[in-house]
Amino acid sequence: MASLAQLKVAMYVPVVLVGVIFAAFLAAIMWILQLSYIWAFVLAGLFILVQYLIGPAIVRASTRLRYLKHGENPWLESTVNELAQKSGIPSPKLAVVHNPTPNAFVFGRTRQDATLAVHEGLLQTLNEQEVKGVIGHELGHIKHRDFLIMTVLSSLPLIAYLIFRGTYQAAWISGRTARKKEGGGLAAAMFVIAILSYIIYIVSLLFAMRLSRLREHYADAYSAYVTSSPRSLESALTKITYGLSLAPDPANEGARTLYIGDPHMAKLEIQSIISRKEEYDLDKDGVLDEREIELAMEKEAKSRWLTINRWFQTHPATFQRILLLREIENEMATGKYSSERVYAHV
């Protein structure tokens, strides 16, 4: 059983742990280079601050979203306002992305300036109840302040990777120079820092990916609560996964963690199902309908592939998410579900 307090612990503990590891990492670099420790923390802090400040502008530019004018989509506007009021958060600004894939995301610095963006493909592919389920999920991210936590946590692997690339290049150049001159101490130091940086990059990335997957489960559970219809999000996730699997590779690869559905994960899931289409096509009509895809996802969720690869995924497997929603749906049917049990099945 989980609670909102446990969510906060689950979100902040990894940040603190990675922060401590990263601080020790930067201190080690400064010791190797015999430089003052303070500069490492100042530069890292500035990097995170800059990413926090310019992040929303980068998302707006890379997705080419368009903000909706008041009254342009009355149903969407009223639905978001209704669910935001029930959630006790300010209504986010609404935007549409000219993209045929079914997807949605939120971003911003605070709850007050958050933006909820939906793809045109989401509005065209899903029915109103399914779109409402997606909106509930995205409002869950705003309520949980996921974008703030993930901005900080995702900055650390990026810093480590940039240090790795820079020191590796420096080690290679210094190594070539050292062959012509005496000594190779600088090259050796750069090589040690490069190895250390790559290890920290992998460790911090695993922490970030785990938290990213966990926050999706919490947002799914919140959608079930705020809409009182887990089934709406269940069918929405199935359609989103299938729709994303048919789309070309997204150009905006760096924004994968923002979306309700990860195109890369969707392709892997559906490709595995399609390769065994005859087995999953229960009515033998040559087409996998929504129910057949859900059953196929259930079987695929138990595969060895999922166990091996899930550590490096930004999102849980679709059926894992559907299974959580079904547990909530079953509890709702008993009449025992309440606001105190929103995250009980996470």
BAKE-742916 format. One line per 3 residues: number of its first residue (from 1); for each residue x, y, z of C-alpha. Coordinates in steps of 0.5 Angstrom, whole numbers, padded with zeros to 4 digits. Example, Ala and Ser with C-alpha at 12.3 -4.5 7.8 and 13.67 -1.06 7.14 Angstrom:
1 = 0025/-0009/0016  0027/-0002/0014
//
This chain:
1 = 0000/0000/0000  0003/0007/-0002  0001/0014/0000
4 = 0002/0021/-0002  0007/0022/0004  0011/0015/0001
7 = 0011/0018/-0006  0014/0025/-0003  0019/0020/0000
10 = 0020/0016/-0006  0021/0022/-0010  0026/0026/-0005
13 = 0030/0020/-0003  0033/0019/-0010  0034/0026/-0011
16 = 0038/0026/-0004  0042/0020/-0005  0044/0022/-0012
19 = 0046/0029/-0010  0050/0026/-0005  0054/0021/-0010
22 = 0054/0027/-0015  0057/0031/-0009  0063/0026/-0008
25 = 0064/0025/-0015  0065/0033/-0016  0070/0033/-0010
28 = 0074/0027/-0013  0075/0031/-0019  0077/0037/-0016
31 = 0082/0033/-0012  0085/0029/-0018  0085/0036/-0021
34 = 0088/0039/-0015  0083/0045/-0016  0078/0048/-0010
37 = 0072/0044/-0009  0067/0050/-0009  0068/0051/-0016
40 = 0065/0044/-0018  0059/0046/-0014  0058/0053/-0016
43 = 0058/0050/-0024  0053/0044/-0022  0048/0049/-0019
46 = 0049/0054/-0025  0048/0049/-0030  0041/0046/-0026
49 = 0039/0053/-0025  0040/0055/-0032  0036/0048/-0034
52 = 0030/0050/-0030  0030/0057/-0032  0030/0055/-0040
55 = 0027/0048/-0040  0020/0051/-0041  0022/0055/-0047
58 = 0026/0049/-0050  0020/0045/-0049  0015/0050/-0053
61 = 0020/0051/-0058  0022/0044/-0060  0015/0041/-0060
64 = 0012/0047/-0063  0006/0048/-0059  0000/0053/-0060
67 = -0003/0056/-0054  -0011/0055/-0055  -0015/0062/-0054
70 = -0021/0062/-0049  -0027/0059/-0052  -0023/0055/-0058
73 = -0024/0048/-0055  -0030/0049/-0050  -0030/0042/-0048
76 = -0023/0041/-0047  -0023/0048/-0043  -0029/0046/-0038
79 = -0026/0039/-0037  -0019/0041/-0035  -0022/0047/-0031
82 = -0027/0042/-0027  -0021/0037/-0026  -0016/0042/-0024
85 = -0022/0045/-0019  -0023/0038/-0016  -0015/0037/-0015
88 = -0014/0043/-0012  -0009/0046/-0017  -0009/0052/-0021
91 = -0012/0051/-0028  -0006/0050/-0033  -0005/0054/-0039
94 = -0008/0049/-0045  -0004/0048/-0052  -0005/0044/-0058
97 = 0001/0040/-0062  0000/0039/-0069  0002/0032/-0069
100 = -0002/0026/-0071  0001/0021/-0066  -0004/0021/-0059
103 = 0000/0024/-0054  0000/0029/-0048  0005/0032/-0043
106 = 0005/0038/-0038  0011/0042/-0037  0013/0049/-0033
109 = 0017/0051/-0027  0011/0051/-0022  0004/0049/-0021
112 = 0002/0056/-0023  0005/0057/-0029  0004/0050/-0032
115 = 0002/0048/-0039  -0002/0042/-0041  -0001/0040/-0048
118 = -0005/0035/-0052  -0003/0033/-0059  -0008/0033/-0065
121 = -0008/0026/-0066  -0010/0025/-0058  -0016/0029/-0059
124 = -0018/0025/-0066  -0016/0018/-0064  -0019/0018/-0057
127 = -0026/0019/-0055  -0028/0024/-0049  -0028/0020/-0043
130 = -0021/0017/-0045  -0018/0024/-0046  -0021/0026/-0040
133 = -0017/0020/-0037  -0011/0023/-0040  -0012/0030/-0037
136 = -0013/0027/-0030  -0006/0023/-0031  -0003/0030/-0033
139 = -0006/0034/-0027  -0003/0028/-0023  0004/0030/-0025
142 = 0002/0038/-0024  -0001/0036/-0017  0005/0032/-0015
145 = 0010/0037/-0018  0014/0032/-0022  0017/0037/-0027
148 = 0021/0040/-0022  0023/0034/-0019  0025/0031/-0026
151 = 0028/0037/-0028  0033/0037/-0022  0034/0029/-0022
154 = 0035/0029/-0030  0040/0034/-0030  0045/0030/-0026
157 = 0046/0025/-0031  0047/0030/-0036  0052/0033/-0033
160 = 0056/0027/-0031  0056/0025/-0039  0058/0032/-0041
163 = 0064/0031/-0036  0065/0024/-0039  0065/0027/-0046
166 = 0070/0033/-0045  0075/0029/-0040  0075/0023/-0045
169 = 0077/0028/-0051  0082/0031/-0047  0085/0024/-0045
172 = 0086/0022/-0052  0089/0029/-0054  0094/0029/-0048
175 = 0095/0022/-0049  0098/0023/-0056  0102/0029/-0054
178 = 0105/0025/-0048  0108/0020/-0054  0112/0026/-0056
181 = 0114/0029/-0050  0116/0026/-0043  0110/0025/-0038
184 = 0103/0023/-0039  0100/0025/-0032  0095/0029/-0035
187 = 0092/0024/-0039  0092/0019/-0034  0088/0024/-0029
190 = 0083/0025/-0035  0082/0018/-0037  0081/0016/-0029
193 = 0076/0022/-0029  0072/0020/-0035  0071/0013/-0033
196 = 0069/0015/-0026  0064/0020/-0030  0061/0015/-0034
199 = 0060/0010/-0028  0056/0016/-0024  0052/0017/-0031
202 = 0050/0010/-0031  0048/0010/-0024  0044/0017/-0024
205 = 0041/0015/-0030  0038/0009/-0027  0036/0013/-0021
208 = 0032/0018/-0026  0029/0012/-0030  0026/0009/-0024
211 = 0023/0015/-0021  0020/0017/-0028  0017/0010/-0028
214 = 0014/0011/-0021  0011/0018/-0022  0007/0015/-0028
217 = 0004/0010/-0024  0002/0015/-0019  -0001/0019/-0024
220 = -0005/0014/-0027  -0007/0012/-0020  -0009/0020/-0019
223 = -0013/0020/-0026  -0017/0014/-0023  -0019/0018/-0017
226 = -0020/0024/-0020  -0024/0022/-0026  -0028/0016/-0022
229 = -0026/0012/-0028  -0020/0008/-0029  -0023/0004/-0035
232 = -0022/0011/-0039  -0015/0011/-0038  -0014/0004/-0039
235 = -0017/0004/-0046  -0013/0011/-0047  -0007/0007/-0046
238 = -0008/0002/-0050  -0010/0006/-0056  -0004/0011/-0055
241 = 0001/0005/-0055  -0002/0002/-0061  -0002/0009/-0064
244 = 0005/0011/-0062  0008/0004/-0065  0006/0006/-0072
247 = 0009/0013/-0072  0016/0015/-0074  0021/0016/-0069
250 = 0020/0022/-0066  0025/0028/-0067  0024/0031/-0060
253 = 0028/0025/-0057  0030/0029/-0050  0023/0030/-0048
256 = 0021/0022/-0048  0020/0023/-0040  0015/0028/-0041
259 = 0010/0025/-0045  0004/0020/-0042  0007/0015/-0047
262 = 0014/0013/-0049  0014/0012/-0057  0020/0008/-0056
265 = 0017/0004/-0051  0011/0003/-0055  0015/0001/-0061
268 = 0018/-0005/-0057  0012/-0007/-0054  0008/-0007/-0061
271 = 0013/-0010/-0065  0014/-0016/-0060  0006/-0017/-0060
274 = 0006/-0017/-0068  0011/-0022/-0069  0006/-0027/-0065
277 = 0000/-0024/-0068  -0003/-0031/-0070  -0002/-0033/-0063
280 = -0006/-0027/-0060  -0011/-0026/-0066  -0016/-0030/-0062
283 = -0022/-0029/-0067  -0018/-0030/-0073  -0020/-0024/-0077
286 = -0013/-0022/-0078  -0014/-0016/-0074  -0012/-0015/-0067
289 = -0017/-0011/-0063  -0017/-0007/-0057  -0018/-0013/-0052
292 = -0014/-0018/-0056  -0008/-0012/-0055  -0009/-0012/-0048
295 = -0009/-0019/-0047  -0003/-0020/-0051  0000/-0014/-0047
298 = -0001/-0018/-0041  0003/-0024/-0043  0008/-0020/-0046
301 = 0009/-0016/-0039  0011/-0023/-0036  0017/-0024/-0041
304 = 0024/-0024/-0040  0025/-0018/-0045  0021/-0014/-0040
307 = 0025/-0016/-0034  0032/-0015/-0037  0030/-0008/-0040
310 = 0025/-0005/-0036  0031/-0001/-0032  0033/0003/-0037
313 = 0026/0005/-0039  0022/0012/-0038  0015/0009/-0037
316 = 0013/0002/-0034  0010/-0003/-0039  0003/-0001/-0042
319 = 0000/-0007/-0039  0003/-0006/-0032  0000/0001/-0032
322 = -0007/-0003/-0034  -0006/-0008/-0029  -0006/-0002/-0023
325 = -0012/0001/-0026  -0016/-0006/-0026  -0014/-0007/-0019
328 = -0017/0000/-0017  -0023/-0001/-0022  -0024/-0007/-0018
331 = -0024/-0004/-0011  -0028/0002/-0014  -0034/-0004/-0015
334 = -0034/-0006/-0008  -0035/0001/-0006  -0029/0001/-0001
337 = -0025/0006/-0005  -0024/0013/-0002  -0019/0019/-0002
340 = -0015/0016/0003  -0014/0010/-0002  -0012/0014/-0008
343 = -0005/0011/-0008  -0006/0004/-0005  -0005/0000/-0011
346 = 0002/0003/-0013
//
